[in-house]
Amino acid sequence: RLKNGNFRVNFAKSAKSVAADGRLTLLEIAEKSGVPIRHECRNGQCGECMVKCLKGKVEMLDLAEIDAIDRNKGWLFACCSYPSSDVELDV
């Protein structure tokens, strides 16, 4: 996994854009930016932090229990996903 970079994470509904270096999960980035994302387990099993990626690429850890159909539609679990490019989330 790419652990450093120079990316932007845009939160479409919250109208916030923040810098990201690839070390924090999308959930951690949202929390530090004051963007609320529902969550519980923080390890990819409960699905509470499922959000849609509108643009860009993320790397989701294998522990995320999300099916291929949802992944292909842009859905991800924010607790175990890291930006690997500039991204825009539907949050």
Legacy VTK file of the C-alpha trace (Angstrom):
# vtk DataFile Version 3.0
C-alpha trace
ASCII
DATASET POLYDATA
POINTS 91 float
0.000 0.000 0.000
1.205 3.491 -0.855
1.882 5.089 2.517
2.706 8.561 1.371
1.581 10.954 -1.280
0.072 14.338 -1.907
-3.671 13.953 -2.383
-6.887 15.900 -1.852
-9.953 14.362 -0.283
-13.106 16.230 -1.263
-16.285 15.701 0.726
-18.996 16.608 -1.792
-21.986 17.105 0.516
-19.950 18.755 3.272
-18.189 21.098 0.817
-14.819 20.433 2.438
-11.523 19.626 0.791
-8.499 18.493 2.790
-4.959 17.380 2.111
-4.097 13.714 2.618
-0.797 11.874 2.509
-2.079 8.283 2.325
-1.270 7.393 5.936
-4.728 7.941 7.441
-7.916 6.123 6.533
-10.724 8.071 4.915
-12.655 7.772 8.186
-9.757 9.286 10.150
-9.437 12.097 7.599
-13.172 12.807 7.854
-13.049 12.866 11.654
-10.090 15.272 11.708
-11.971 17.507 9.232
-15.252 17.555 11.141
-17.091 15.524 8.502
-19.418 13.014 10.164
-19.336 9.430 8.902
-21.255 6.833 10.878
-19.072 4.007 12.158
-18.857 1.281 14.786
-16.210 -1.447 14.469
-13.401 0.401 12.635
-12.196 -2.863 11.103
-14.350 -3.389 8.006
-16.904 -5.813 9.361
-19.988 -3.833 10.369
-20.510 -1.755 7.212
-21.624 1.378 9.086
-18.963 3.545 7.416
-19.898 2.561 3.862
-19.673 5.613 1.602
-19.558 6.145 -2.140
-16.428 7.311 -3.923
-17.494 9.576 -6.775
-14.016 10.167 -8.217
-10.507 8.906 -7.719
-8.838 5.765 -6.466
-8.598 4.286 -3.011
-6.920 1.259 -1.594
-9.231 -0.762 0.620
-7.636 -3.297 2.925
-8.625 -6.924 2.405
-10.301 -7.134 5.799
-13.251 -5.107 4.493
-16.252 -7.357 4.109
-17.765 -5.619 1.094
-18.831 -7.527 -1.979
-17.444 -7.025 -5.476
-20.753 -5.656 -6.814
-20.733 -2.766 -4.324
-17.000 -2.147 -4.850
-17.552 -1.910 -8.605
-20.277 0.704 -8.002
-17.826 2.861 -6.035
-18.852 1.919 -2.511
-16.149 1.534 0.117
-15.682 1.206 3.849
-14.084 4.447 5.043
-12.517 2.780 8.098
-10.163 0.633 6.039
-9.730 2.688 2.851
-6.814 4.959 2.054
-6.591 7.534 -0.743
-4.218 6.598 -3.548
-5.124 9.621 -5.697
-7.285 12.694 -5.287
-10.742 11.445 -4.301
-14.244 12.777 -3.942
-16.605 11.140 -1.483
-20.393 11.509 -1.431
-20.385 12.714 2.168
LINES 1 92
91 0 1 2 3 4 5 6 7 8 9 10 11 12 13 14 15 16 17 18 19 20 21 22 23 24 25 26 27 28 29 30 31 32 33 34 35 36 37 38 39 40 41 42 43 44 45 46 47 48 49 50 51 52 53 54 55 56 57 58 59 60 61 62 63 64 65 66 67 68 69 70 71 72 73 74 75 76 77 78 79 80 81 82 83 84 85 86 87 88 89 90
